[in-house]
Amino acid sequence: MQTTIPTPLTIRKLLRLKGYTIRKLAMELERSTTSVHRVIYGVSRSRYIEGRISEILETTPNLLWGYK
């Protein structure tokens, strides 16, 4: 069975439904909004940021970003 990887826009919408914006998440994690944005869009990686986003969305980084 093929799993569909959500787009960055979908991840942002799901975060919004849980009450989070990129800015709020960045403030909570004490990281820059640019860092959080780059992780969501797959430009860079941060286990810390990916892990928190995964916790909020109740899933795993593998399912969100398609890591093997």
N, C-alpha and C positions, 0 to 999 in steps of 0.2 A: 504494500500500500504506500503510495506516494504522499508525503506530507507537504502541505503548502506552507511556505515561509511567508509570514506577514511582511508587508511593505513597511518602510519607516513611517509612512503616514498612518498606517493602521496601528502601529505601536503607539504613536502619539495620541491617536483617538482613544485607544484602550486606556492609556494612562489618564487621559482627560476624564473618562468615565469613572475612574477610581479617585478623581479629585486632584490629580497631579498635572502640573505644567512642567516644561523643561526647567523653567526658573525655580519653581518650588522644589523640584527634585535636586537641582544643583545646590540650592541653599541647604537642604537637608544633608546632602552628602559632603558639603564643604568643598565642592568642585566648581569649576567655571561652567557657565551655560554652554560655552563652546565645546568643552569636553563632553558633556552629556549629549549634546547635539551630534557630535562626531561619532559617538558610540552608537546612538540610535540609527544613524544613517550608514553605519558599517565602514566609516572612513578610518576609524581607529578602534582599538580594543582596550577595555579595562574590566578586569574580572570583578572589581568592586562595584562599578556602575552597572555592568551587565547583571550581576547578582542581585542588586537591589531592584532593578527593573523587573527581573524575573520573579522576585518575591512579591512585588506589588501585583503583578499580572497572574500570579499563581501558576507559573510554568517554569521551564528551564531555558537557559541561554541557548542550548542546542536547538530547541524548537523555535525560538525567536529569530536566531541568526543563521541557522542551518549548519552549525559546526558539526563535524564528524567526530 
